[in-house]
Amino acid sequence: MKDILFLDKIFLEHKLKLICGVEIFNLCLIKDLASLGYQVTVLAHSVWSRVIKTWVGNEPVEIIDLPWNVSNMPGGLLALRKIRTRCFDLLLLGNTGNSLIPIIFFLQWMNAIRRIVLIAHRKPKAGFIRTLKHLRTAVLPVNKNIATCFTHNNFQLMKTGYGIVQSDQFYPALQASDNPKPWIDFCVVGHLDRKWKGADTAEAAFWALPDDVRKNCRLHLAGFSHVKAFPPPNIIPYGWVPFQQMGNLLRTMDVMLVPSRDENNVMRETFSQSAVQGMLTGLPLIVNNIPVLTEKIDTGGGLVFDDVDGLTNAMRRLADDPQLRRKMGEQGRQTALERYIWNTQNFVDEIRNQ
């Protein structure tokens, strides 16, 4: 395996979005592959090509600018004119997405790809499954629920585990000095403009704390595309926090809240990179009772809640017990190190050995 064609539905869109979660993972993966000596070609709309170039730095990644909409049949044909004489050892799909179907279809018709690997961050739709079902495709799902969609359709699942890229940025703060902090700092981290991230749940639970507890606590909400106003000094909102600065922010915190919720029978949170970043930083977690979150703390790295009252009680418990915070934080970090660290070399080794 030498030549890799990378496709991600977000990179084909004509509007920039906040760079978080899946996009950060894919940008780092592209850079890693190039640094390991693979020839990586990325199809991307011109607005995203500049972002990719910034992230990969001096690594020799070939970026093919696409100034058109490729999420339809004519657009897919125009995109493939750029690579019509090429043949790739691997088509690496950065996520599921029906907008990729025209390109996959024509790559197959042109005999331009030898095999496909899909990193599935979301459940696939039926049309996407039909497109890949009879191709040589291996799938790396980011959670067990997503995996079920592919095992039911007889796809080969990869053994490599999904995890956090650039995990060395996330490590615990030094032990507290003789001068203790005046506050217990709780945080919620993510794209909090999305209602399902549960910032409203965290706010309600915080205000429900007894006055004598709340006066010594702060709730940090990071971040919003448009920063909301809260009564000072106990709730502190942030704008968008870049990935490169997140480790430093988390090292100033004491507890991470992960109140993400599923809505309308849709699985919204599929992995929670922010949760694992908190674990690696040594923070105990308080998570909503959904499987993708509870599995992160099944060895003792935090507490689970079912409603606002449950979250308030868990916050109060950890606010009052620094030794429990420390114990859970240490266990969570150990779990994250064992399960949730991404290794690109292991990933490509498995592909090569299949």
KOLNU-375367 format. One line per field, with one value per residue (C-alpha): residue number from 1; y, x, z. Coordinates in pm, 1 decimal. Last residue first. Example, Ala and Ser with C-alpha at 12.3 -4.5 7.8 and 13.67 -1.06 7.14 Angstrom:
<recs>
pos = 2;1
y = -106.0;-450.0
x = 1367.0;1230.0
z = 714.0;780.0
</recs>
This chain:
<recs>
pos = 354;353;352;351;350;349;348;347;346;345;344;343;342;341;340;339;338;337;336;335;334;333;332;331;330;329;328;327;326;325;324;323;322;321;320;319;318;317;316;315;314;313;312;311;310;309;308;307;306;305;304;303;302;301;300;299;298;297;296;295;294;293;292;291;290;289;288;287;286;285;284;283;282;281;280;279;278;277;276;275;274;273;272;271;270;269;268;267;266;265;264;263;262;261;260;259;258;257;256;255;254;253;252;251;250;249;248;247;246;245;244;243;242;241;240;239;238;237;236;235;234;233;232;231;230;229;228;227;226;225;224;223;222;221;220;219;218;217;216;215;214;213;212;211;210;209;208;207;206;205;204;203;202;201;200;199;198;197;196;195;194;193;192;191;190;189;188;187;186;185;184;183;182;181;180;179;178;177;176;175;174;173;172;171;170;169;168;167;166;165;164;163;162;161;160;159;158;157;156;155;154;153;152;151;150;149;148;147;146;145;144;143;142;141;140;139;138;137;136;135;134;133;132;131;130;129;128;127;126;125;124;123;122;121;120;119;118;117;116;115;114;113;112;111;110;109;108;107;106;105;104;103;102;101;100;99;98;97;96;95;94;93;92;91;90;89;88;87;86;85;84;83;82;81;80;79;78;77;76;75;74;73;72;71;70;69;68;67;66;65;64;63;62;61;60;59;58;57;56;55;54;53;52;51;50;49;48;47;46;45;44;43;42;41;40;39;38;37;36;35;34;33;32;31;30;29;28;27;26;25;24;23;22;21;20;19;18;17;16;15;14;13;12;11;10;9;8;7;6;5;4;3;2;1
y = -788.8;-726.0;-387.3;-257.0;-378.3;-208.6;109.0;132.1;31.3;311.1;559.2;501.7;652.1;640.9;537.1;204.7;162.1;528.1;628.1;371.3;488.6;849.7;759.4;574.1;873.2;1113.2;887.9;876.6;1251.5;1348.2;1101.7;1259.3;1608.1;1517.6;1796.4;1921.1;1559.9;1483.9;1818.6;1766.4;1415.5;1545.7;1822.4;1575.4;1343.6;1631.6;1737.0;1387.1;1042.3;1082.0;872.3;921.7;909.0;715.2;392.8;116.7;171.2;536.8;551.8;287.5;531.2;781.9;575.9;390.0;688.5;782.6;1137.1;1171.5;1310.2;1272.5;1276.7;1483.7;1342.5;1521.9;1194.0;1161.8;1515.8;1448.2;1128.3;1322.2;1584.3;1311.3;1216.0;888.9;884.6;1162.6;1237.2;889.7;973.7;835.1;1185.5;1320.5;1165.8;1360.3;1517.5;1605.3;1542.9;1726.0;1750.7;1798.3;1991.4;2231.8;2431.5;2139.4;2134.4;2479.7;2389.8;2074.0;2262.8;2516.4;2320.2;2209.2;2567.9;2697.7;2849.3;3131.3;3083.6;3113.6;3148.4;3069.1;3161.5;3522.8;3666.7;3643.9;3480.3;3622.6;3392.5;3378.6;3343.1;3047.2;2893.6;2700.2;2606.9;2642.2;2680.7;2628.8;2773.2;2647.5;2789.8;2985.9;2680.4;2468.2;2708.4;2802.5;2443.6;2330.5;2377.4;2659.7;2415.1;2149.4;2396.0;2521.5;2168.2;2070.6;2382.7;2295.7;1963.6;1888.3;1819.4;2192.5;2231.7;2581.5;2404.3;2268.7;2096.5;2122.0;2136.1;2235.0;2223.2;2431.1;2398.2;2742.8;2914.8;2691.1;2552.2;2728.5;2451.1;2355.6;2131.5;1839.1;1920.5;1924.4;1600.4;1519.1;1594.4;1725.4;1381.9;1252.8;1393.7;1196.4;1048.0;704.1;432.3;76.1;-131.3;-463.5;-370.9;-482.2;-678.9;-603.6;-869.8;-639.3;-700.2;-653.7;-304.2;-156.8;-334.1;-145.2;185.0;68.9;-66.6;265.0;439.6;197.4;92.6;-67.6;-279.6;-263.9;-473.9;-368.2;-546.3;-368.9;-27.2;137.9;-51.9;59.6;422.2;398.4;251.7;531.6;481.7;527.3;788.0;812.7;529.8;513.3;342.1;146.8;72.7;-146.4;-147.7;191.6;348.2;65.5;342.5;201.1;172.6;531.2;627.6;479.1;607.1;960.6;947.6;794.5;1049.5;1281.6;982.9;1017.2;785.6;914.0;971.6;735.2;597.2;474.3;254.9;135.8;423.2;431.2;759.5;859.3;1009.6;1199.6;1555.5;1431.4;1256.6;1578.5;1670.7;1332.4;1364.8;1709.2;1576.5;1290.6;1492.7;1583.2;1723.6;2091.9;2284.5;2458.6;2130.0;2176.4;1865.2;1847.2;1641.7;1594.7;1628.7;1713.4;2068.8;2187.4;1925.5;2149.0;2466.1;2283.7;2118.1;2452.7;2602.8;2302.6;2351.2;2665.3;2511.9;2212.7;1902.5;1583.3;1462.7;1269.3;1096.1;940.5;735.9;798.4;775.2;1156.6;1154.6;913.0;1119.4;1443.8;1284.6;1136.0;1474.4;1636.8;1344.6;1357.6;1733.2;1710.7;1432.8;1627.4;1997.0;2250.6;2489.2;2479.2;2615.1;2630.8;2484.3;2123.7;1857.0;1857.1;1775.8;1464.6;1316.5;1145.1;1041.1;873.6;670.7;565.6;329.7;0.0
x = -535.5;-176.9;-140.8;-463.6;-361.1;-22.9;-198.5;-400.3;-113.6;97.2;-187.6;-209.1;-515.2;-531.9;-868.9;-845.0;-546.8;-449.7;-814.0;-867.9;-556.9;-671.2;-1013.5;-861.4;-644.5;-935.4;-1156.5;-901.4;-831.0;-1197.1;-1261.1;-978.7;-1115.4;-1456.5;-1713.6;-1726.9;-1740.5;-2058.1;-2218.0;-2162.4;-2310.3;-2615.7;-2670.4;-2634.3;-2891.9;-3132.5;-3091.3;-3166.9;-3015.8;-2664.5;-2346.8;-2030.5;-1659.6;-1349.8;-1447.3;-1377.3;-1701.5;-1615.1;-1591.0;-1863.4;-2109.2;-2055.7;-2129.6;-2398.7;-2614.4;-2665.6;-2530.7;-2176.0;-1996.2;-1627.6;-1322.1;-1041.2;-691.1;-600.6;-633.6;-989.3;-1074.7;-943.0;-1148.1;-1464.7;-1379.9;-1345.3;-1704.1;-1769.2;-2100.8;-2289.0;-2605.1;-2760.3;-3103.0;-3417.9;-3568.8;-3282.6;-2973.0;-2815.7;-2479.3;-2435.1;-2057.4;-1942.9;-1570.3;-1436.1;-1141.0;-1037.9;-718.6;-556.1;-855.2;-770.6;-408.3;-515.1;-770.2;-530.1;-418.9;-777.9;-891.9;-1138.9;-1452.2;-1586.9;-1604.0;-1871.5;-1796.8;-2071.6;-2001.2;-1887.4;-2088.8;-2445.8;-2430.1;-2397.3;-2374.4;-2073.5;-2156.7;-1972.1;-1996.4;-1744.3;-1642.0;-1885.0;-1703.4;-1909.6;-1767.8;-1790.7;-1736.7;-2063.7;-2238.4;-2177.0;-2318.4;-2600.9;-2713.5;-2665.9;-2975.5;-2808.3;-2539.0;-2789.3;-2981.7;-2662.3;-2537.7;-2869.8;-2864.3;-2512.9;-2656.5;-2457.8;-2797.7;-2856.8;-2572.8;-2438.9;-2223.1;-1972.2;-1773.9;-1654.4;-1854.8;-1649.5;-1657.5;-1408.1;-1402.2;-1293.9;-1049.6;-767.3;-543.9;-221.3;16.1;53.2;-179.6;-26.1;90.6;-177.2;-266.9;-182.0;-352.0;-124.2;37.9;-292.4;-217.4;-513.5;-772.7;-919.6;-1059.2;-947.0;-778.5;-956.6;-1111.5;-1464.2;-1536.2;-1881.7;-2152.2;-2456.7;-2563.4;-2197.8;-2211.7;-2504.4;-2386.0;-2055.4;-2239.9;-2379.5;-2042.7;-1861.3;-1611.4;-1662.2;-1352.3;-1484.5;-1316.2;-1443.0;-1374.2;-1683.5;-2019.4;-2169.5;-2017.2;-2289.8;-2573.2;-2454.4;-2444.2;-2795.1;-2926.2;-2791.3;-2475.9;-2460.3;-2201.7;-1828.5;-1751.3;-1387.3;-1417.9;-1141.4;-1171.8;-975.6;-812.9;-925.7;-926.8;-1110.5;-1295.0;-1637.0;-1524.3;-1401.6;-1727.2;-1946.6;-1729.4;-1751.5;-2128.5;-2177.5;-1975.1;-2272.8;-2444.5;-2215.3;-2018.3;-1691.6;-1325.3;-1329.4;-987.7;-970.1;-662.8;-410.9;-499.7;-505.0;-479.2;-561.2;-903.6;-780.0;-898.1;-1173.9;-1302.8;-1429.2;-1622.7;-1792.4;-1889.9;-2033.7;-2246.2;-2374.9;-2447.8;-2262.7;-1968.6;-2061.8;-1792.4;-1458.1;-1274.8;-913.1;-695.1;-469.0;-150.8;5.8;383.5;411.8;535.7;231.0;-46.0;-283.1;-233.9;-261.2;-583.9;-737.8;-646.0;-796.0;-1120.2;-1236.3;-1113.6;-1344.1;-1146.3;-1022.8;-722.6;-425.9;-190.8;134.9;238.6;572.0;479.7;467.6;204.2;-13.3;23.6;-77.2;-388.2;-476.8;-435.6;-679.6;-920.4;-922.6;-965.7;-1255.6;-1424.9;-1428.7;-1380.7;-1304.6;-1597.4;-1750.0;-1628.3;-1876.8;-1838.9;-1865.8;-1631.6;-1406.9;-1712.0;-1792.0;-1447.7;-1244.8;-879.5;-707.4;-408.6;-108.3;147.9;0.0
z = 568.0;681.8;513.4;667.2;1012.2;981.2;865.2;1187.0;1413.8;1262.9;1303.7;1679.5;1849.2;2228.1;2371.1;2546.0;2781.7;2814.2;2855.4;3130.3;3317.2;3290.7;3425.8;3721.0;3814.0;3784.9;3995.2;4277.5;4262.7;4266.2;4548.5;4750.8;4683.5;4831.3;4881.4;4521.5;4404.9;4600.7;4517.0;4147.1;4170.1;4354.0;4099.0;3812.3;3966.7;4020.9;3657.3;3528.3;3479.1;3621.4;3603.5;3811.3;3736.9;3641.0;3816.0;3565.5;3371.0;3318.2;2938.2;2898.2;3057.4;2775.4;2463.8;2659.4;2757.9;3122.7;3117.9;3241.5;3546.5;3472.2;3698.9;3549.4;3504.6;3183.0;2995.3;3126.0;3016.7;2667.4;2670.0;2747.8;2483.8;2222.6;2283.6;2091.8;1899.4;2073.2;1875.2;1845.9;1704.3;1866.8;1871.5;2083.7;2240.5;2524.7;2603.2;2973.6;2987.1;3301.8;3365.6;3718.9;3867.5;3591.2;3529.5;3345.2;3111.1;2976.4;2903.4;2721.8;2512.1;2365.2;2056.7;1988.9;1955.4;2217.8;2059.3;2269.9;2640.7;2909.8;3283.6;3532.1;3896.3;3883.2;3727.3;3593.0;3252.0;2900.4;2599.2;2370.3;2002.2;1849.3;2194.4;2398.2;2650.2;2942.4;3275.4;3591.2;3912.9;4268.2;4618.1;4628.2;4485.7;4794.3;5057.4;4821.3;4775.2;4413.5;4195.3;4001.1;3887.1;3786.3;3568.1;3404.2;3335.1;3178.5;2960.5;2843.0;2725.6;2411.3;2253.8;2220.1;1972.7;2033.8;2290.9;2039.2;2309.7;2668.1;2992.5;3294.4;3675.0;3875.0;4253.3;4363.3;4603.1;4482.9;4756.0;4856.5;4968.0;4602.0;4405.2;4221.4;3871.9;3606.0;3434.9;3072.7;2741.3;2466.6;2441.4;2302.8;1959.5;1822.8;2056.3;2001.0;1776.1;1833.9;1565.7;1521.2;1187.7;1105.7;788.0;655.0;668.5;652.6;1012.0;1107.2;952.8;1143.5;1459.1;1448.5;1486.2;1819.6;1929.7;1890.8;1663.3;1376.2;1173.3;856.9;592.3;234.3;-74.2;-262.4;-269.4;30.8;-29.1;-237.8;-68.6;276.5;161.3;23.9;348.6;566.5;769.5;1148.1;1240.2;1304.2;1062.7;957.8;619.9;448.8;78.2;-161.6;-504.7;-626.1;-974.5;-1150.9;-1340.4;-1243.1;-879.6;-872.7;-1043.1;-771.9;-487.3;-630.4;-672.8;-322.6;-124.4;-66.6;97.0;396.7;623.5;759.7;677.3;381.3;288.9;-69.3;-85.9;-342.0;-570.8;-949.5;-1134.9;-1493.7;-1414.9;-1107.8;-1175.9;-1406.0;-1095.6;-943.2;-1256.2;-1256.5;-891.3;-954.3;-1239.9;-1017.4;-704.9;-383.7;-576.8;-556.0;-736.1;-668.2;-611.4;-512.7;-526.7;-222.8;-248.1;97.9;130.5;503.6;557.0;748.3;754.7;950.9;746.7;415.2;529.7;621.4;284.9;107.1;297.6;113.3;-213.5;-179.6;-101.0;-264.0;-67.2;-206.0;36.3;-79.7;222.7;393.7;760.9;779.8;505.9;701.2;1017.7;841.8;695.1;1034.4;1204.9;963.2;998.3;1379.0;1387.8;1140.5;1338.4;1663.7;1600.0;1330.8;1336.7;992.9;661.2;377.7;28.2;140.0;4.1;311.9;525.9;321.5;380.9;111.3;126.2;-170.2;-56.4;-267.6;-111.7;0.0
</recs>
